[in-house]
């Protein structure tokens, strides 16, 4: 396996740190620590790769564009609700 002591023996803290790493939410020091850890820990590297794949699939599936007719119906319904509630 790998050296998992720097991330709390690869417990739930590992997952949190990987998410923070992927989200760019770490300080430069923490970023470098997680990056170095990923280079030496097969278990964490696999978890990182899996999360990257999941994020990529979600990103691709979220590129669908709503049809203009749906947009029009939503805008119309919002306008109707505003009129009904006196917020027009």
Legacy VTK file of the C-alpha trace (Angstrom):
# vtk DataFile Version 3.0
C-alpha trace
ASCII
DATASET POLYDATA
POINTS 88 float
0.000 0.000 0.000
1.336 3.415 0.879
2.276 5.892 3.546
-1.070 7.132 4.855
0.035 8.633 8.162
0.108 12.237 6.921
-3.632 12.158 6.199
-4.804 10.402 9.338
-4.229 6.819 8.179
-6.502 7.339 5.166
-9.717 7.570 7.160
-12.604 9.967 6.470
-10.136 12.835 6.763
-8.503 11.495 3.606
-11.725 11.890 1.657
-12.242 15.432 2.944
-8.693 16.367 2.021
-9.078 14.869 -1.461
-12.271 16.861 -2.046
-10.572 20.023 -0.829
-7.620 19.249 -3.102
-9.886 18.727 -6.111
-11.871 21.877 -5.290
-8.727 23.994 -4.958
-9.662 24.799 -1.363
-6.300 24.102 0.290
-3.502 26.406 1.284
-0.313 26.041 -0.739
1.298 24.073 2.105
-1.668 21.675 2.390
-1.897 21.392 -1.389
1.734 20.299 -1.572
1.251 17.821 1.292
-1.745 16.162 -0.363
-0.013 16.125 -3.748
3.061 14.466 -2.231
0.856 11.992 -0.392
-0.942 11.033 -3.606
2.422 10.273 -5.210
3.229 7.724 -2.488
-0.119 6.233 -1.499
-1.718 3.875 -3.980
-5.002 3.730 -2.049
-5.430 7.502 -1.994
-4.307 7.844 -5.614
-6.991 5.352 -6.651
-9.607 7.280 -4.659
-8.435 10.509 -6.313
-8.644 8.953 -9.793
-12.150 7.652 -9.098
-13.327 11.065 -7.905
-11.839 12.676 -11.036
-13.768 10.217 -13.217
-17.009 10.845 -11.321
-16.606 14.614 -11.612
-15.879 14.317 -15.322
-18.988 12.199 -15.958
-21.172 14.580 -13.936
-19.736 17.594 -15.760
-20.437 16.001 -19.165
-23.965 14.987 -18.210
-24.788 18.479 -16.969
-24.167 20.116 -20.332
-27.661 19.430 -21.602
-29.512 22.618 -22.530
-33.181 23.092 -21.696
-35.412 23.620 -24.764
-36.613 27.171 -25.374
-40.228 26.048 -24.890
-39.430 24.914 -21.350
-37.695 28.197 -20.595
-40.718 30.108 -21.889
-43.122 28.037 -19.784
-41.040 28.655 -16.652
-40.847 32.412 -17.262
-44.598 32.548 -17.949
-45.377 30.611 -14.774
-43.112 32.861 -12.683
-44.899 35.903 -14.093
-48.285 34.358 -13.276
-47.212 33.623 -9.700
-45.964 37.183 -9.260
-49.289 38.581 -10.506
-51.263 36.214 -8.253
-49.215 37.184 -5.206
-49.300 40.914 -6.017
-45.547 41.184 -6.642
-45.813 42.115 -10.303
LINES 1 89
88 0 1 2 3 4 5 6 7 8 9 10 11 12 13 14 15 16 17 18 19 20 21 22 23 24 25 26 27 28 29 30 31 32 33 34 35 36 37 38 39 40 41 42 43 44 45 46 47 48 49 50 51 52 53 54 55 56 57 58 59 60 61 62 63 64 65 66 67 68 69 70 71 72 73 74 75 76 77 78 79 80 81 82 83 84 85 86 87
